[in-house]
Amino acid sequence: MPEADAPGNRDPAPSQNDATPPSRTSLASGQPLRSPAFRWFLAGWSISMVGSAMSPVALAFGVLEVADSAAWLSAVLTASMVPMIATMILGGGIADRYRRDTVLRLSSLGAGISQAAVAVLLLTHQHPALLLPLSAFNGVFQALTTPALRGIVPQLASGRGIQQANSLLASARNTTRMVGPTVAGLLTVSVGGGWAIAADAASFLLAAVCFARISLPGLPPRAKDGPTMLGELRQGWDYFSSKPWIWSVTLAFAVFNVGNMGIWQILGPVIADDTIGADGWGLVLSARGAGSLLATMVMVKLTVRRPMVPALSSMTLAAVPLILLGTGANTFWLATAAFAAGLAAEFFTVVWSTVWHIHIPERLSSRVSAYDEFGSFASIPVGQLSAPLLAAAFGAAAVAVTGGAVMAAAMLLPLLLPSLRRIELNTPTADPER
């Protein structure tokens, strides 16, 4: 989630110029919407999120419709996650080595094509085994996209505008999260999930058009004796491994994501299918999106001097919906808990993104991000593959309750580090580990 000049040089206190190179932004500090490049990026991001918000509900119930099996749903999701994790670090190296706007438009184009193929298979009710290679392609494109998205914001915003930019992007994402799952649920129960996946494919293609309107400055020529891609990746690892405030959060989310992406995504639709139904599940996910949207609206103006303690503490609320799901709560209580979870999760997301962009040199951002994402996501296939097995052995409800409790505990452990508790948003040159 989260360059030195040579491997081993850890650059403990990046300068303001490292964090926000003035040659790469044309907007006034604190006003990202004045930048045409940021507006196009925001438009592309928002369009892409419309389809992506519909995709989880559509894919989950689309697979269950043709296979009626949690094991097949697990296999399809894992087929995407494993290639994404395997190529995430390479994606970070590419995003720091080449222009991030070019990486985004090409990866969005590829994702649009592969999702269109998924839609065709679901609409024609083909065997779910045919979805596996397409899911793998989607995973690779996501691995290329994620580090570029993390690294491009400091090139489009500066100073106090970084938190505003992150809040605007999160607001766009959460607006679609609030509406998208409900629409997907209604489409799924009426005409099938394939149409929602088709909308996701179209959104990727439109996003690629928007990203094509962004033109970042060309990268400086590389010295003939400069580091290779492997050498640059080693530089990213040296920085990541030297910062406990980064890797402690990474490890916490490695545990959290086992439950959030494994149990919630796999067993959630299965339990919901027998209790509140696809439309109820869509409402629960939409409620989470509403809470997230409220958080991002507040975070446009709110600044917390030392934000990591409230950010991580509030993340314990994100585990409550999983516990309630296991105890058989109805749609109202699940939606209420999901609203609170979305509020807490998005508060953390905006805080963490802003801390990231302030305290990590922009030239290293995508590479360090790749290690952060890799560590956070590497455990997800374990959760996805083990969830059906654990449910068969102990019952889906027991697995959901236990998973939620473990997720909550994982969010509190990084706060044992003084360096994490001392991180500030308004001091970009400060070293959190001093």
Buried (B, 14 or more C-beta within 10 A) or exposed (E): BBBBEEBEEBBEEBEEEBBBBEEBBBBEBBBBBEBBBBBBBBBBBBBBBBBBBBBBBBBBBBBBBBBEBBBBBBBBBBBBBBBBBBBBBBBBBBBBBBBBBBBBBBBBBBBBBBBBBBBBBBBEEEEBEBBBEBBBBBBBBBBBBBBBBBBBBBBBBBBBBBBBBBBBBBBBBBBBBBBBBBBBBBBBBEEBBBBBBBBBBBBBBBBBBBBBBBEBEEEEEEEEEEBEEEEBBBBBBBBBEBBBBBBBBBBBBBBBBBBBBBBBBBBBBBBBBEBBBBBBBBBBBBBBBBBBBBBBBBBBEBEBEBBBBBBBBBBBBBBBBBBBBBEEBEBEBBBBBBBBBBBBBBBBBBBBBBBBBBBBBBBBBBBBBBBBBBBBBBBBBBBBBBBBEBBEEEEBBEBBBBBBBBBBBBBEBBBEBEBBBBBBBEEBEBBBBE
